[in-house]
Amino acid sequence: MIVHLTDKVEAFGIYPGGQSGNPGSKFYDTFIQDWANGNYYSLLFLKQKEAALHPKIKWHLQFTKA
């Protein structure tokens, strides 16, 4: 993961073991070649206010104390 900490945060990353990290998954090696080549993907990094309106956000989960 690479993060550029400015007023508007830019973040890039890749999961070499697949998104689940589960070695038993058939998708475990999906990103190995990209990782080996140093190819990173742009990561969505939002502030709380932005997340409520962003079109890529499909669900919201909020925890409260019981």
OpenMM code with the backbone's topology and positions (N, CA, C; nanometers):
from openmm import Vec3, app, unit

residues = "MET ILE VAL HIS LEU THR ASP LYS VAL GLU ALA PHE GLY ILE TYR PRO GLY GLY GLN SER GLY ASN PRO GLY SER LYS PHE TYR ASP THR PHE ILE GLN ASP TRP ALA ASN GLY ASN TYR TYR SER LEU LEU PHE LEU LYS GLN LYS GLU ALA ALA LEU HIS PRO LYS ILE LYS TRP HIS LEU GLN PHE THR LYS ALA".split()
positions = [
    Vec3(0.0846, -0.1170, 0.0000),
    Vec3(0.0000, 0.0000, 0.0000),
    Vec3(0.0892, 0.1234, 0.0000),
    Vec3(0.0519, 0.2172, -0.0821),
    Vec3(0.1211, 0.3463, -0.0892),
    Vec3(0.0160, 0.4531, -0.0644),
    Vec3(0.0428, 0.5425, 0.0300),
    Vec3(-0.0529, 0.6479, 0.0628),
    Vec3(0.0170, 0.7824, 0.0578),
    Vec3(-0.0413, 0.8746, -0.0161),
    Vec3(0.0099, 1.0108, -0.0266),
    Vec3(-0.0767, 1.0981, 0.0636),
    Vec3(-0.0220, 1.1408, 0.1765),
    Vec3(-0.0998, 1.2134, 0.2775),
    Vec3(-0.0966, 1.3634, 0.2509),
    Vec3(-0.1895, 1.4071, 0.1701),
    Vec3(-0.2077, 1.5492, 0.1428),
    Vec3(-0.3508, 1.5847, 0.1814),
    Vec3(-0.3953, 1.7058, 0.1463),
    Vec3(-0.5335, 1.7440, 0.1785),
    Vec3(-0.6327, 1.6444, 0.1187),
    Vec3(-0.6079, 1.6033, -0.0050),
    Vec3(-0.6888, 1.4971, -0.0665),
    Vec3(-0.5999, 1.3733, -0.0710),
    Vec3(-0.6282, 1.2768, 0.0130),
    Vec3(-0.5459, 1.1564, 0.0264),
    Vec3(-0.5573, 1.0715, -0.1004),
    Vec3(-0.4421, 1.0289, -0.1503),
    Vec3(-0.4371, 0.9345, -0.2618),
    Vec3(-0.3775, 0.8054, -0.2086),
    Vec3(-0.4394, 0.6930, -0.2414),
    Vec3(-0.3902, 0.5649, -0.1924),
    Vec3(-0.3907, 0.4624, -0.3060),
    Vec3(-0.2867, 0.3782, -0.3071),
    Vec3(-0.2716, 0.2734, -0.4069),
    Vec3(-0.2301, 0.1462, -0.3350),
    Vec3(-0.2788, 0.0326, -0.3813),
    Vec3(-0.2426, -0.0912, -0.3148),
    Vec3(-0.2770, -0.2126, -0.3987),
    Vec3(-0.2331, -0.3282, -0.3503),
    Vec3(-0.2638, -0.4549, -0.4148),
    Vec3(-0.2553, -0.5653, -0.3106),
    Vec3(-0.3395, -0.6658, -0.3233),
    Vec3(-0.3393, -0.7808, -0.2340),
    Vec3(-0.2766, -0.8987, -0.3089),
    Vec3(-0.1515, -0.9318, -0.2835),
    Vec3(-0.0890, -1.0400, -0.3593),
    Vec3(-0.1528, -1.1760, -0.3345),
    Vec3(-0.2193, -1.1947, -0.2227),
    Vec3(-0.2842, -1.3223, -0.1922),
    Vec3(-0.4327, -1.3200, -0.2159),
    Vec3(-0.4780, -1.2375, -0.3068),
    Vec3(-0.6211, -1.2254, -0.3316),
    Vec3(-0.6871, -1.1437, -0.2216),
    Vec3(-0.8057, -1.0975, -0.2453),
    Vec3(-0.8717, -1.0102, -0.1492),
    Vec3(-0.9061, -1.0805, -0.0197),
    Vec3(-0.9338, -1.2101, -0.0260),
    Vec3(-0.9684, -1.2814, 0.0970),
    Vec3(-0.8442, -1.3236, 0.1746),
    Vec3(-0.7321, -1.3411, 0.1040),
    Vec3(-0.6116, -1.3904, 0.1692),
    Vec3(-0.6187, -1.5385, 0.2027),
    Vec3(-0.7200, -1.6056, 0.1519),
    Vec3(-0.7424, -1.7468, 0.1808),
    Vec3(-0.6689, -1.8333, 0.0783),
    Vec3(-0.5644, -1.9093, 0.1193),
    Vec3(-0.4894, -1.9913, 0.0243),
    Vec3(-0.5740, -2.1000, -0.0419),
    Vec3(-0.6892, -2.1332, 0.0138),
    Vec3(-0.7760, -2.2340, -0.0443),
    Vec3(-0.8685, -2.1784, -0.1524),
    Vec3(-0.8716, -2.0472, -0.1675),
    Vec3(-0.9601, -1.9854, -0.2657),
    Vec3(-0.9038, -2.0006, -0.4064),
    Vec3(-0.9908, -2.0218, -0.5043),
    Vec3(-0.9456, -2.0308, -0.6429),
    Vec3(-0.8984, -1.8950, -0.6951),
    Vec3(-0.9283, -1.7874, -0.6219),
    Vec3(-0.8862, -1.6533, -0.6610),
    Vec3(-0.7592, -1.6076, -0.5884),
    Vec3(-0.6970, -1.6962, -0.5112),
    Vec3(-0.5825, -1.6588, -0.4272),
    Vec3(-0.4682, -1.5979, -0.5085),
    Vec3(-0.4438, -1.6496, -0.6279),
    Vec3(-0.3296, -1.6002, -0.7053),
    Vec3(-0.3677, -1.4986, -0.8131),
    Vec3(-0.4891, -1.4432, -0.8054),
    Vec3(-0.5380, -1.3503, -0.9064),
    Vec3(-0.4451, -1.2307, -0.9279),
    Vec3(-0.3899, -1.1745, -0.8208),
    Vec3(-0.3103, -1.0525, -0.8326),
    Vec3(-0.1599, -1.0759, -0.8209),
    Vec3(-0.1153, -1.2006, -0.8202),
    Vec3(0.0271, -1.2288, -0.8016),
    Vec3(0.1126, -1.1633, -0.9093),
    Vec3(0.0741, -1.1777, -1.0353),
    Vec3(0.1558, -1.1207, -1.1431),
    Vec3(0.1592, -0.9682, -1.1361),
    Vec3(0.0451, -0.9053, -1.1095),
    Vec3(0.0434, -0.7591, -1.0937),
    Vec3(0.1312, -0.7168, -0.9770),
    Vec3(0.1241, -0.7886, -0.8668),
    Vec3(0.2060, -0.7566, -0.7502),
    Vec3(0.3548, -0.7695, -0.7839),
    Vec3(0.3931, -0.8762, -0.8521),
    Vec3(0.5332, -0.8985, -0.8898),
    Vec3(0.5836, -0.7904, -0.9856),
    Vec3(0.4940, -0.7391, -1.0699),
    Vec3(0.5314, -0.6339, -1.1648),
    Vec3(0.5248, -0.4940, -1.1044),
    Vec3(0.4808, -0.4835, -0.9792),
    Vec3(0.4708, -0.3527, -0.9136),
    Vec3(0.3509, -0.2712, -0.9579),
    Vec3(0.2478, -0.3374, -1.0103),
    Vec3(0.1259, -0.2677, -1.0516),
    Vec3(0.0335, -0.2525, -0.9313),
    Vec3(-0.0006, -0.1302, -0.8993),
    Vec3(-0.0896, -0.1029, -0.7873),
    Vec3(-0.2208, -0.0463, -0.8397),
    Vec3(-0.3268, -0.0676, -0.7659),
    Vec3(-0.4588, -0.0176, -0.8017),
    Vec3(-0.4942, 0.1016, -0.7130),
    Vec3(-0.5674, 0.1950, -0.7705),
    Vec3(-0.6138, 0.3104, -0.6943),
    Vec3(-0.7162, 0.2628, -0.5909),
    Vec3(-0.6983, 0.3044, -0.4655),
    Vec3(-0.7891, 0.2664, -0.3579),
    Vec3(-0.8824, 0.3825, -0.3259),
    Vec3(-1.0048, 0.3509, -0.2973),
    Vec3(-1.1026, 0.4520, -0.2618),
    Vec3(-1.0791, 0.4930, -0.1168),
    Vec3(-1.0479, 0.6180, -0.0942),
    Vec3(-1.0189, 0.6691, 0.0391),
    Vec3(-1.1071, 0.7908, 0.0613),
    Vec3(-1.2117, 0.7755, 0.1410),
    Vec3(-1.3109, 0.8809, 0.1577),
    Vec3(-1.3233, 0.9253, 0.3027),
    Vec3(-1.3615, 1.0497, 0.3181),
    Vec3(-1.3983, 1.0980, 0.4506),
    Vec3(-1.5429, 1.0559, 0.4751),
    Vec3(-1.5851, 1.0533, 0.5990),
    Vec3(-1.7174, 1.0020, 0.6341),
    Vec3(-1.8283, 1.0738, 0.5570),
    Vec3(-1.8194, 1.2049, 0.5432),
    Vec3(-1.9229, 1.2802, 0.4723),
    Vec3(-1.9310, 1.2399, 0.3253),
    Vec3(-1.8151, 1.2153, 0.2642),
    Vec3(-1.8107, 1.1777, 0.1232),
    Vec3(-1.8667, 1.0376, 0.0993),
    Vec3(-1.8460, 0.9493, 0.1935),
    Vec3(-1.8870, 0.8092, 0.1777),
    Vec3(-2.0381, 0.7957, 0.1625),
    Vec3(-2.1131, 0.8808, 0.2260),
    Vec3(-2.2586, 0.8714, 0.2204),
    Vec3(-2.3130, 0.9017, 0.0805),
    Vec3(-2.2359, 0.9752, 0.0012),
    Vec3(-2.2848, 1.0184, -0.1296),
    Vec3(-2.2119, 0.9542, -0.2476),
    Vec3(-2.1038, 0.8835, -0.2222),
    Vec3(-2.0221, 0.8316, -0.3313),
    Vec3(-2.0923, 0.7172, -0.4040),
    Vec3(-2.0938, 0.7192, -0.5390),
    Vec3(-2.1663, 0.6166, -0.6144),
    Vec3(-2.1083, 0.4749, -0.6030),
    Vec3(-1.9813, 0.4621, -0.5642),
    Vec3(-1.9218, 0.3285, -0.5506),
    Vec3(-1.9568, 0.2614, -0.4179),
    Vec3(-2.0108, 0.3360, -0.3234),
    Vec3(-2.0483, 0.2800, -0.1932),
    Vec3(-2.1886, 0.2220, -0.2046),
    Vec3(-2.1992, 0.0923, -0.1818),
    Vec3(-2.3275, 0.0234, -0.1965),
    Vec3(-2.4004, 0.0054, -0.0636),
    Vec3(-2.3259, -0.0132, 0.0458),
    Vec3(-2.3865, -0.0373, 0.1760),
    Vec3(-2.3150, 0.0445, 0.2815),
    Vec3(-2.3863, 0.0735, 0.3879),
    Vec3(-2.3298, 0.1424, 0.5045),
    Vec3(-2.3572, 0.0573, 0.6268),
    Vec3(-2.2590, 0.0424, 0.7106),
    Vec3(-2.2731, -0.0341, 0.8342),
    Vec3(-2.2254, 0.0546, 0.9473),
    Vec3(-2.3070, 0.0729, 1.0480),
    Vec3(-2.2720, 0.1577, 1.1602),
    Vec3(-2.2900, 0.0809, 1.2891),
    Vec3(-2.1878, 0.0801, 1.3721),
    Vec3(-2.1926, 0.0123, 1.5018),
    Vec3(-2.2239, 0.1138, 1.6105),
    Vec3(-2.3071, 0.0720, 1.7052),
    Vec3(-2.3370, 0.1567, 1.8205),
    Vec3(-2.3183, 0.0735, 1.9460),
    Vec3(-2.2939, 0.1401, 2.0558),
    Vec3(-2.2797, 0.0698, 2.1826),
    Vec3(-2.4156, 0.0161, 2.2260),
    Vec3(-2.4150, -0.1024, 2.2813),
    Vec3(-2.5407, -0.1650, 2.3249),
    Vec3(-2.5892, -0.1064, 2.4555),
] * unit.nanometer
topology = app.Topology()
chain = topology.addChain("A")
for resn in residues:
    res = topology.addResidue(resn, chain)
    for name in ("N", "CA", "C"):
        topology.addAtom(name, app.Element.getBySymbol(name[0]), res)
